Amino acid sequence: MSGPHAPTLDAAERARPADPCTFVIFGGAGDLAKRLLVPALYNLAKQGLLAEDFQIIGVARTELSDAEFRHLLEDGLHQFATQKVEPATAKQVLGRLAYVQGDFDDPATFQRLKQRLGDQAQNCLFYLAIPPAVFGEVVRQLGAAGLIQEDKGWRRVVVEKPFGTDLASARALNKELLGILREEQIYRIDHYLGKETVQNIMVLRFANGLFEPLWNRDHIDHVQITVAETVGVERRGQFYDATGALRDMVPNHLFQLLALTAMEPPARFTADAVGAEKAKALHSIKPLDAESIAEDVVRAQYGSGRVAGKPVEAYREAPNVPADSATETYIAARLQIDNWRWADVPFYLRTGKALAMRKSEIAIKFKQAPYTLFRETTVDHVAQNFFVLRIQPDEGAALQFNAKVPGPKLIADGVRMDFKYKDYFDAAPSTGYETLIYDCMVGDQTQFQRADFVEAGWQVVQPILDAWQRRPRPQLPQYAAGSDGPQAATDLLARDGRRWRGLC
């Protein structure tokens, strides 16, 4: 294909406009609403996917009038929009807008919200863009005010991560939410699942006879899942030091990618069928004990260095970070999935801050071909066969294989077939939230986390937290900001005769 194109879709293939609804944003005056939610809603409106009578109600502690709230969101849209802002489309998103000021633990706040919603039949999507500590309180107040009853239309609640801080708190949060809401009313959102490549994993696997027959222990040597960030902790030191890389990234982002890579084919493409297979994949991870945690889990913390040519101070020198902090900013782990498809195939996971390059990818390493055929030639090595799914920043997929170098001698070298979304599809820039918000409005939970998936992820992570709790002040390995990570992570794969793919 020579250049970008938009596929021609017939009427049955085009997405229908979402149901008419009121989008209630708890934390409506905060950064998430300005930076991501409103720009995403604008993009949906531009695609014709918002109902004409769509409206927004913001709820927050900040004292604002309706006009001031509109001005706040309008400024955010112009500042953070991923596409050119057209006045008519902006008016469709922000034209019907209201604001409710109040505390989230005050019943009067919810009575004012109820008055704003009025008595007419309507659908409501409640988006909790607020700290996790008040998720339960807001849902309790919604229930007490009668705002989640579905006698006048559907009522759904979107919960941002993190879903708990350990297994006990995740179970407690699920119990609290499910005591008031039904599972089909709860949308546990992970913005990673809005990435086109993440959604494409199942299509690549299950819609192509080329890949699925090879997707098993007979052909795959190992899997590497990487989520690398160049940013440091910046001014989020207080939050991050109480969280760390393990809690922040592994039970959600990395386990979503692992589950989509490792899951069995669902019976059908429905939320229940897909969710069941994803949870089953996590339940199949071999439990970690004290010995395997010591050998197969690496944690480290970034020191000073340079990222993209700019100096970066050490984590312990960042604002609101204790000078003796033992919080990890990097984690790598070797996991085994104990089932028929993946027995003896290690899954290597790594994530960290202040690394050499921003990169999220899944790399499938196929087993090496034998050299017997080439024993009387000059071929003394062949490139490794990787199938790489790039999630960010350059979404696409690449297959690395061997080919003969032109010339009289038989020399092999590695080459790549490279697919990039931007080259093949004329896709408009997005925030990553568009698809997920649209799915909430049409009632499709396929790309959201179920309670059993959340708890299965924490079951894997909890033994690591427990082991670390027994050594609360270790001497963490250091890695220079702007590097690929600590030497201990390199050693983790070297013990198995393998190596990480370079970040650059």
C-alpha positions in Angstrom: 0.0 0.0 0.0 1.6 3.3 -1.1 0.0 5.6 1.4 -2.6 6.2 4.0 -6.2 5.4 3.2 -9.5 5.1 5.0 -11.2 1.8 4.4 -14.6 2.0 2.7 -17.3 0.8 5.1 -20.9 0.0 4.3 -23.7 1.2 6.6 -23.7 -2.0 8.6 -19.9 -1.6 9.4 -20.0 2.0 10.5 -20.3 2.7 14.2 -23.7 4.1 15.2 -24.0 7.3 17.3 -23.8 6.6 21.0 -27.0 6.6 23.1 -28.2 10.0 24.3 -26.8 10.5 27.8 -25.7 12.9 30.4 -21.9 12.6 31.1 -21.4 13.4 34.8 -17.8 14.0 35.6 -16.9 13.8 39.3 -13.7 15.8 39.5 -14.9 17.8 36.5 -12.6 20.8 37.3 -9.5 18.6 37.4 -6.7 17.8 34.9 -8.2 14.5 33.6 -11.4 16.2 32.4 -9.5 19.1 30.7 -6.6 17.2 29.2 -8.3 13.9 28.1 -12.0 13.5 28.6 -13.2 16.7 26.9 -10.8 16.4 23.9 -11.9 12.8 23.5 -15.6 13.8 23.6 -14.8 16.4 21.0 -13.2 13.8 18.7 -16.2 11.5 19.1 -18.5 14.4 18.2 -16.4 15.2 15.1 -16.8 11.5 14.0 -20.6 11.8 14.4 -20.6 9.4 17.4 -22.2 11.6 20.0 -25.9 12.0 20.3 -27.3 15.5 19.4 -28.7 16.0 22.9 -25.5 14.9 24.7 -24.8 17.0 27.8 -22.1 17.3 30.5 -22.5 17.9 34.3 -19.3 18.6 36.3 -19.2 17.8 40.0 -16.3 19.1 42.1 -15.3 21.0 45.3 -14.1 24.1 43.4 -16.6 27.0 43.4 -17.5 27.7 39.8 -20.6 28.9 37.9 -21.8 27.1 34.9 -20.2 29.8 32.7 -16.9 29.5 34.5 -17.0 25.7 34.2 -17.7 26.0 30.5 -14.8 28.5 30.1 -12.5 26.1 32.0 -13.3 23.1 29.7 -13.2 25.2 26.6 -9.7 26.5 27.4 -8.7 22.8 28.1 -10.1 21.8 24.7 -8.1 24.4 22.8 -5.0 23.6 24.7 -5.1 19.8 24.6 -7.1 18.9 21.5 -5.5 16.4 19.2 -7.4 17.7 16.2 -8.3 21.2 14.9 -11.1 22.7 17.0 -14.1 23.6 15.0 -16.6 26.0 16.7 -19.7 24.1 15.7 -18.4 20.8 17.0 -17.1 22.4 20.2 -20.5 23.9 20.8 -22.1 20.5 20.4 -19.9 19.1 23.2 -19.9 22.2 25.5 -23.2 23.8 24.6 -25.3 21.9 27.1 -23.3 22.0 30.3 -23.9 22.4 34.0 -21.8 22.4 37.2 -22.5 21.2 40.7 -20.3 22.4 43.5 -19.9 20.3 46.7 -18.0 17.7 48.7 -18.2 14.1 47.6 -19.2 12.9 51.1 -22.0 15.5 51.5 -25.5 14.1 50.6 -26.6 17.6 49.7 -24.2 17.5 46.8 -26.0 14.6 45.3 -29.4 16.1 45.9 -28.2 19.1 43.9 -27.0 16.8 41.2 -30.3 15.0 41.2 -32.1 18.3 40.7 -29.8 19.2 37.8 -30.6 15.9 36.1 -34.3 16.5 36.5 -37.2 14.0 36.4 -37.2 13.2 32.6 -36.1 9.8 31.5 -32.4 9.7 30.6 -29.2 7.7 30.5 -26.4 8.8 32.8 -22.7 7.9 32.7 -20.9 8.8 36.0 -17.2 9.2 35.4 -15.1 9.0 38.6 -12.1 11.2 37.7 -11.2 11.5 41.4 -8.8 9.9 43.9 -9.3 6.2 44.4 -9.9 6.8 48.1 -13.3 8.3 47.4 -14.6 5.8 44.8 -16.6 3.9 47.3 -18.0 7.1 49.0 -19.2 8.5 45.7 -20.9 5.3 44.7 -22.6 5.0 48.1 -23.9 8.5 47.8 -25.1 7.9 44.3 -27.0 4.9 45.6 -28.4 6.7 48.6 -29.7 9.5 46.3 -31.4 7.0 44.0 -29.2 8.0 41.1 -28.2 4.5 40.0 -31.7 3.1 39.6 -32.4 2.3 36.0 -36.1 2.9 35.8 -35.5 6.1 33.7 -32.7 4.9 31.5 -29.3 3.1 32.0 -26.9 4.2 34.7 -23.2 3.3 34.4 -20.2 4.2 36.5 -16.6 4.5 35.1 -13.8 3.8 37.6 -10.3 5.0 36.8 -7.3 2.9 38.0 -5.8 2.1 40.4 -8.3 -0.6 41.5 -6.9 -1.1 45.0 -3.3 -1.0 46.3 -3.1 -4.7 47.1 -5.3 -7.8 47.0 -7.2 -7.0 50.2 -8.1 -3.5 49.1 -9.0 -4.6 45.6 -11.4 -7.2 47.0 -12.8 -4.6 49.4 -13.4 -2.1 46.6 -15.0 -4.7 44.4 -17.3 -5.8 47.3 -18.2 -2.2 48.0 -19.0 -1.4 44.4 -20.9 -4.7 43.8 -22.9 -4.1 46.9 -24.6 -1.1 45.2 -24.0 -1.7 41.4 -24.3 -4.7 39.2 -21.1 -5.8 37.4 -22.6 -4.7 34.1 -22.9 -1.2 35.4 -19.2 -0.9 36.4 -16.6 0.1 33.8 -13.1 -0.2 35.2 -11.2 1.8 32.7 -7.5 1.3 31.7 -6.6 3.8 29.0 -4.1 1.4 27.6 -6.9 -0.6 26.2 -7.9 2.4 24.0 -4.7 2.0 22.0 -5.4 0.7 18.5 -2.6 -1.8 18.7 -3.8 -3.3 22.0 -7.3 -3.7 20.5 -5.6 -5.2 17.4 -3.9 -8.0 19.3 -6.9 -10.2 19.2 -7.6 -9.5 15.5 -3.9 -10.3 14.7 -4.0 -13.5 16.7 -7.5 -14.9 16.0 -8.3 -13.6 12.5 -5.1 -14.7 10.8 -4.3 -18.3 10.1 -0.7 -17.2 9.7 -0.2 -16.5 13.4 -2.5 -18.6 15.6 -1.0 -22.0 14.6 2.5 -20.7 15.8 1.2 -19.1 19.0 2.3 -21.7 21.4 5.2 -23.4 23.2 6.2 -25.5 20.2 7.2 -22.4 18.2 7.7 -19.5 20.7 10.9 -19.3 22.8 9.9 -16.4 25.1 7.8 -13.2 25.3 9.0 -9.7 26.3 6.5 -7.1 27.4 8.0 -3.6 27.9 6.4 -0.4 29.1 9.2 2.2 29.3 8.8 5.8 30.2 11.3 8.7 29.7 9.6 10.9 32.3 10.7 10.8 35.9 8.5 11.3 38.9 8.5 15.1 38.4 6.1 16.7 41.0 4.1 13.5 41.8 6.6 12.4 44.4 4.2 12.1 47.3 1.8 9.9 45.4 4.5 7.9 43.6 6.6 7.2 46.7 3.5 5.5 48.3 2.8 3.5 45.1 5.9 2.5 43.1 6.3 0.9 39.7 4.9 -2.5 40.7 1.5 -1.2 42.0 1.3 1.6 39.4 1.9 -0.5 36.2 1.9 -4.3 36.6 -1.6 -5.3 37.8 -3.2 -3.2 35.2 -1.2 -2.1 32.1 1.3 -5.0 31.9 -1.1 -7.7 32.9 -3.6 -6.5 30.3 -0.9 -6.9 27.6 0.1 -10.3 29.0 -3.5 -11.5 29.1 -4.2 -10.5 25.6 -1.1 -12.2 24.4 -1.6 -15.4 26.4 -5.3 -15.9 26.5 -7.1 -18.7 24.7 -9.5 -17.9 21.9 -12.9 -16.8 23.4 -16.0 -18.7 22.2 -17.3 -15.4 20.8 -16.3 -11.8 20.8 -18.4 -10.6 23.7 -17.4 -9.0 27.0 -18.2 -12.1 29.1 -16.3 -14.5 26.8 -13.3 -12.3 26.4 -13.2 -11.3 30.1 -13.3 -15.0 31.1 -10.4 -15.9 29.0 -8.3 -13.0 30.1 -8.9 -13.8 33.8 -8.1 -17.4 33.1 -4.7 -16.4 31.7 -3.8 -14.6 34.8 -5.0 -17.5 37.0 -2.6 -19.7 35.1 0.5 -17.7 36.1 2.6 -19.9 38.3 2.5 -18.6 41.9 5.7 -16.9 43.1 7.3 -18.0 46.3 10.1 -16.4 48.3 12.8 -18.1 46.4 11.4 -17.3 42.9 10.8 -13.7 44.0 14.4 -13.3 45.0 15.6 -14.8 41.7 13.0 -13.7 39.2 11.9 -10.2 40.3 14.2 -7.1 40.0 13.4 -3.7 41.5 15.6 -0.6 41.1 15.5 3.1 41.4 16.8 5.7 38.9 19.7 7.9 39.8 20.8 11.1 38.1 21.5 11.1 34.3 20.4 12.6 31.0 17.2 11.8 29.1 17.1 13.1 25.5 20.1 15.3 26.3 18.5 16.9 29.3 19.7 16.5 32.8 17.5 14.5 35.2 17.9 14.6 38.9 17.9 11.3 40.9 14.6 10.0 42.1 15.5 10.7 45.8 16.2 14.3 44.9 12.7 14.9 43.4 10.2 17.1 45.3 8.3 15.2 48.1 10.5 12.1 47.9 12.3 11.1 51.1 16.1 11.1 50.8 16.2 7.5 51.9 13.3 6.3 49.8 13.2 2.6 49.0 10.4 2.9 46.5 11.1 1.2 43.1 10.9 3.2 39.9 11.7 0.1 37.8 10.6 -3.5 38.0 11.4 -6.5 35.8 10.0 -10.0 36.4 10.1 -13.5 34.9 6.7 -15.2 35.0 5.6 -18.6 33.9 2.1 -19.5 32.6 1.4 -23.0 33.7 -0.9 -24.3 31.0 -0.7 -26.5 27.8 -0.1 -23.6 25.5 2.6 -21.8 27.4 4.4 -24.4 29.6 8.2 -23.6 29.8 7.8 -20.3 27.8 9.0 -17.5 30.1 7.2 -14.1 30.0 9.6 -11.3 30.8 8.0 -8.0 32.0 9.7 -4.7 32.6 8.6 -1.2 33.2 10.3 1.9 34.6 10.6 5.7 34.7 13.4 7.9 33.4 14.5 5.3 30.8 16.3 5.9 27.5 13.1 5.9 25.3 9.4 6.0 25.6 8.3 2.6 24.3 5.5 0.1 24.9 5.7 -3.2 23.0 5.1 -6.9 23.1 7.9 -8.9 21.5 7.3 -12.5 20.6 10.6 -14.4 20.1 10.3 -17.5 17.9 12.5 -20.5 18.4 15.8 -20.5 16.4 16.0 -22.6 13.2 18.7 -25.3 13.1 22.0 -24.4 11.4 22.5 -27.9 9.8 21.5 -26.7 6.3 24.3 -24.1 6.4 27.1 -26.1 7.9 29.2 -25.9 4.7 28.6 -22.2 4.0 29.9 -18.9 5.4 26.7 -18.5 7.4 27.8 -18.4 11.0 24.8 -16.7 12.6 21.3 -15.7 11.8 19.2 -12.9 13.2 16.6 -13.7 15.8 13.0 -14.0 14.7 10.8 -11.5 16.5 7.2 -10.5 16.0 6.8 -7.1 17.6 3.6 -5.4 18.4 4.3 -1.7 19.0 1.8 0.0 21.2 3.4 3.4 21.5 4.7 5.8 20.3 4.7 4.4 16.8 1.8 2.1 16.7 2.1 -0.9 14.4 3.7 -4.4 14.1 7.0 -5.7 12.7 8.3 -9.2 11.8 12.0 -9.8 11.8 13.4 -12.6 9.7 16.5 -13.7 7.8 17.3 -13.1 4.1 20.3 -13.5 1.9 22.5 -10.5 1.4 22.9 -9.8 -2.4 26.3 -11.0 -3.7 28.3 -14.1 -4.7 28.6 -15.4 -1.1 25.9 -16.9 1.0 25.5 -14.4 3.8 22.4 -14.1 5.8 21.2 -10.9 7.6 18.1 -9.9 9.5 15.4 -7.8 7.7 12.0 -6.5 8.8 8.5 -6.3 7.4 7.1 -3.2 9.1 3.4 -2.2 9.4 2.6 1.2 10.8 -1.0 2.4 11.4 -0.2 5.9 10.2 1.1 4.6 6.9 -1.8 2.3 6.1 -4.8 3.9 7.7 -5.8 7.6 7.6 -6.5 7.6 11.3 -7.1 11.0 13.0 -4.9 11.7 16.1 -6.7 10.7 19.3 -6.3 10.8 23.1 -6.7 7.0 23.5 -10.0 7.5 25.5 -12.4 7.8 22.5 -13.1 4.2 22.0 -13.4 3.5 25.7 -15.8 6.3 26.3 -17.9 5.3 23.3 -18.0 1.7 24.5 -19.3 3.0 27.9 -22.1 4.8 26.1 -23.1 1.8 24.0 -22.8 -0.7 26.8 -19.8 -2.7 25.5 -17.6 -3.9 28.4 -15.2 -6.0 26.2 -12.3 -3.6 26.7 -12.8 -3.1 30.5 -11.6 -5.0 33.5 -13.9 -7.3 35.4 -13.8 -7.9 39.1 -12.2 -11.3 38.7 -9.5 -10.0 36.4 -8.6 -7.3 38.9 -8.3 -9.7 41.7 -6.4 -12.3 39.7 -3.8 -9.7 38.9 -3.4 -8.7 42.5 -3.1 -12.4 43.5 0.0 -12.6 41.3 1.5 -9.4 42.7 0.6 -9.8 46.4 3.4 -12.3 47.2 5.9 -9.8 45.9 4.5 -7.1 48.1 4.6 -9.4 51.1 8.2 -10.4 50.4 9.2 -6.7 50.0 7.3 -5.8 53.2 9.6 -8.2 55.1 12.6 -6.1 53.8 11.2 -2.5 53.9 14.5 -0.7 53.5 16.7 -2.6 51.0 19.6 -1.2 49.1 17.9 -0.9 45.7 20.1 -1.2 42.6 20.5 2.1 40.9 20.3 2.8 37.1 21.3 6.0 35.4 18.4 8.1 34.1 18.4 7.8 30.3 19.7 4.2 30.4 17.9 0.9 29.5 17.6 0.0 33.2 19.6 -1.7 35.9 22.3 -4.4 35.3 20.2 -6.8 37.5 17.5 -6.8 34.8 20.1 -7.6 32.2 21.3 -10.5 34.4 17.8 -11.8 34.8 17.6 -12.7 31.1 21.3 -13.5 30.8 20.9 -16.4 33.2 18.5 -17.9 30.7 20.8 -17.2 27.7 18.6 -14.4 26.5 18.8 -10.6 26.3 16.3 -7.7 26.3 15.5 -5.9 23.1 17.2 -2.5 23.2 15.0 0.5 24.0 16.6 2.6 21.3 
